[in-house]
Amino acid sequence: MDQFILWGCYCDDALAKRTPFREEHLSRLSSLKKLGILITLGPTKCNKYVFGIFKADEKESIINLIKEDIYWKEGIWTEFEVYSWTQAF
């Protein structure tokens, strides 16, 4: 499996807007973590950006996972990019 990083942006006032969707979002992330797909994910301290590390066979599967997330569907995440990543250490 390859590793991929997610780099994306949150909407304005994301902390308030995410509240109704947070439990669904965290539950899904927990499931992805148990499956070994998600390594880590979270916001930057300024709450403007999201960063994550995933494992998958192909980039498209990560893109699809992100587009299926309630934060994407509800506009909490406003844009994202996925890059192949080589872990040096």
RAVENCOR-V314301 format. One record per backbone hydrogen bond with DSSP energy under -1.0 kcal/mol. NH is the residue of the N-H (numbers start at 1). CO is the residue of the C=O. If there is no record, write none. Layout:
# RAVENCOR-V314301
nh:NH co:CO
nh:NH co:CO
This chain:
# RAVENCOR-V314301
nh:2 co:56
nh:4 co:54
nh:5 co:83
nh:6 co:52
nh:7 co:81
nh:8 co:50
nh:9 co:79
nh:10 co:48
nh:11 co:76
nh:14 co:11
nh:17 co:13
nh:18 co:14
nh:21 co:18
nh:22 co:18
nh:25 co:21
nh:26 co:22
nh:27 co:23
nh:28 co:24
nh:29 co:25
nh:30 co:26
nh:31 co:27
nh:32 co:28
nh:33 co:29
nh:34 co:30
nh:35 co:31
nh:36 co:33
nh:37 co:32
nh:38 co:32
nh:39 co:53
nh:40 co:53
nh:42 co:51
nh:44 co:49
nh:47 co:44
nh:50 co:8
nh:51 co:42
nh:52 co:6
nh:53 co:40
nh:54 co:4
nh:55 co:37
nh:56 co:2
nh:63 co:59
nh:64 co:60
nh:65 co:61
nh:66 co:62
nh:67 co:63
nh:68 co:64
nh:69 co:66
nh:73 co:69
nh:74 co:70
nh:75 co:72
nh:76 co:71
nh:77 co:71
nh:78 co:9
nh:81 co:7
nh:83 co:5
nh:85 co:3
